[in-house]
Each structure stands twice: as C-alpha cells, then as structure tokens.
Amino acid sequence: MARDRERIWASANVLLPLLLLLLGMVCAASGWLSQDILDQIESSRDDVAKIKESILNGDQKHRAYDRLALLGDRFRERLCGSQALEDSLDYIYEEMNKEGITNVHFENVTAPKWTRGKEYAEILEPLRRPMPILSLGSSVGTNGQNLTAEAVVVRSFDELREKQNVTGKIVVYNQPWRGYSGSYLYRTLGASEASKLGAVGALVRSITDFSIYSPHTGTQTYTAGVEKIPVACITVEDAELLQRYHDRNETIRISMYTDSQNPGDVTTRNLVAEIKGSEFPDEVVIFGGHIDAWDVGTGSMDDGGGVMISWQALSVINGLSLIPRRTLRVVLWTCEEFGAVGGSAYYDAHKDNSDNVSLIMESDHGVFNPKGLRFSGSGLARAIMEEILKNLSDINTTTVVEGGGASSDTGSWVSLKNVPGVELYSADETYFYFHHSNGDTMTVLDRDELDRATILWATAVYSVANLDDILPRDGDYPEREKNKPV
C-alpha cells in the first residue's frame, strides 16, 4: 500500500505541472488582457451577431459565392495588363457605389504587360506524342517558329551544373516537390540558370503536389545580362516520363512553340473603398485580396475568394448600417502575380501613414473551410485577436495561428513598419492542386465555407476597428513581461 501511495504521488508530481501548464495556455489570452479591453471586445458582440445572422440566415446568405461566380464567369482571364482585369475593376467600382460604400476610388499603378499567345509542344523522340504546356509569365517566345532540340533532364540546379554540355539543348527540370517555398525557384530562375550554360529553352515541372495531367503556370524572372530563352511549365506526369527516358539513356528530342510577348509597361489600378470611422477616421483597418489572376481557369480561388470575402465583409457591415469607430478600408490590389506590383505601389504611396494602420489583412491562399486567422504581431495583439474570435465559436473559426500573417501584398507593412498582419487560416491542403492552373474555378469552392469566411473576416476587422486604441506593436507593453495584465 505504501508503494502504491508513492507511485500515485510520483505520478501526481509529473502530471500536475502539465495540467497547470495546459490550464495556463487555455487562460493565457484572457489572462493578459485587462477587463477594460475585454469589455471593448464584448461591446461588438451584438453587432457581430447581426453580421452572422445576415449571412447565415438573411439576405446575404451565399451572396459571396454568387458574386464570385459572376466575377469569374464574366471576367475570367484577369491577367495583369489585360482588358478583362480593367473591366472587372470597373464593374466592382460601379457595384460598390450602388451600395453606398464611400470613398470608392482608383489609385494608378504602373505594371508590366505580358501576353501568352499560341503555344504547344511535342515529344519527337524516343516516342512521338503531344505535350501540354503553359508558358511562364514574362517569358519570351520562340520567334515565330518551332524550337526543336535535344533535351536533357535534371532534378536540381546542382545536377544541371554537373552536366558536361547543355549548349543548344532544352533543359527539363524534374525537381521533386518540397513544398511551394522549396520548389518555386525552379520556375522562377530555371530559364536563366539553363541559359547561363548555353541552353536554348527550358521546361519546368509544374509546382504542385498533385496532378491530373494539368500544367500550372506562374511568373519567372530573367537574370540581368543572361540571354532570355523561352520557358514553359509541363505536367508532373510528362516530367516524370522524360526522366524515365533520360534514366534509360534514350535520346530525347522536343519541339516547342510559344508566341509570348512582353509589350512593355501599362497603367492599371488598385481599387480602394471605405466605411469612414465615426471617432478615429484617420486610423484604419486595411483588408483585401488581389484582383488579378492568371489567364487559365477563372481565378476564383487565387484570388477571387480573397477579393470577395473582403468586398462582401464591407458590404454586409455597410448594409447593416454599422459604423465602426475606425475606418474600414478594402484594397483590391492589382498585378500581384507579377511580383506584388499593386501591393508595392500601395505601400510606397501610404507607408508614411503606417502609425495609423491598426491591422492589415489579405486572404491569398484560397478560401476553403475557415479555421481562424494566421497572425503576425505582438503577443498582446495576438491575445486580443484570440479573444475577438471567441465570438465565433458557434461557426468553429476561433483558431489564431502565430506567424504567417504577412502576404505578398502586405508583407512590407508587417516586416518594415511592424503593422500587425493577418492571413486567412483555412483547410487549404488542396490549394496547390489547382494553383495557377485550368482547375482554378468555382468548382473547388463551397457556398457555406465562403459565408463562414466572410463572417470571420467581417468580425475581425469590425471588432479591431472598435477598440479604444490601435492594436499594440511589439514592445509597446513591456509590463507584459512582468506577468501583468494590460
């Protein structure tokens, strides 16, 4: 019996600290927040309930989906520099004005124009067969004729440099999938790395972890001083087929034709719209998505969904006549796919006002089943966001993930100006199945998931806008280090 008691006490000594740690984690957010801040968050609860009711059971139910479907169906190829992109901006501008949203305006942006044109490819040896391709953004064409050459296949840049001779050949990259961040450099730099060694063209395995024989496009960049050669993406299946030919020491000959053009810079636009704050109109919460898309699919996932939940969040708040204390500002950034051109232009134009930006949010990773938010900012600001999302426990969107709150259009605000940043956190495991491909259509999205994401988006921006102060930056509250609530 004595030994049993000893074992019980020993177990308790191990488990009790763990239980206390878990309890501390559960209570951490509220524990750091003063009752005053909790009361400020609570003051938005009734309005949040109105937002939820309007979207889940009222006249805004499934409106995000219906609007997004119309956007994709009517303006399906919103490539940077295209007429479809400009027409989509004009359409949203007119609709926002009809709704009575205020300060709807454009801000001009200089951006590169690129056109795809006709394109095709064919394996000539060892076995003749057509091969679907998608030219990469900013690629040059084949000068109006077929480019026919022997091909070499490599799995990495290191393997490319080890090749004895690629002069006059087409380099095929069959790099393994190591996540987007570990794979996309082959798409971005593949042409120039091959050209440095004398190659006349490049084909890159699509940057995706799953394929049903669909190529995925994207942008690429030429290195200064290196001859520009045509480059396109191919399917995972064809990349692996060519690898097998190569491994068997079979001669590979490929013919490719692309009519890609780079006409030069054009003027496009960011679209901005607001609900003016009642008490602090010069302080803002910024949120949005990028309106441009690739010229394949309809851009409904990337990034029509981010555009739509932002527009719809503003529309719902405006329609309910809810007036936040700070200004809510939607920005639909242009030409993100060609290097976050619109996001950079917006930052350059407004960065001097960064002290008045409480929060900046962009959804640009698909709008699937929403789980919560990815957040970059101070621990105290994250605790505030966690408390705000407790009002959404009934739709299961309460998770706040530390880090990952900066996107391509908002990254400079977060990294250079220390503005808290948010990205949507959703069940995006299949995002790269459809990314930059003909599969990016309304079929991959769900009406109810878009509604819940809109509620989450609207709740976050409205609640933050109604706080007494802007969200705290890192280092604003050193007393937090002394375990004092603020």
Secondary structure, 3 states (H helix, E strand, C coil): CHHHHHHHHHHHHHHHHHHHHHHHHHHHHHHHCCHHHHHHHHCCHHHHHHHHHHHHCCCCCCHHHHHHHHHHHHCCCCCCCCHHHHHHHHHHHHHHHHHCCEEEEEEEEEEEEEECCCEEEEEEECCCEECCEEECECCCCCCCCCEEEEEEEECCHHHHHHCCCCCCCEEEECCCCCHHHHHHHHHHHHHHHHHCCCCCEEEEECCCCCCCCCCCCCECCCCCCCCCCCEEEECHHHHHHHHHHHHCCCCCEEEEEECCEEEEEEEEEEEEEEECCCCEEEEEEEEEEECCCCCCCCCHHHHHHHHHHHHHHHHHHHHCCCCCCEEEEEEEECCHHHCCHHHHHHHHHHHHHHHHEEEEEECCCCCCCEEEEEEECCHHHHHHHHHHHHHHHHHCCCEEEECCCCCCCCHHHHHHHCCCEEEEEECCCCHHHHCCCCCCCHHHCCHHHHHHHHHHHHHHHHHHHCCCCCCCCCCCCHHHHHCCCC
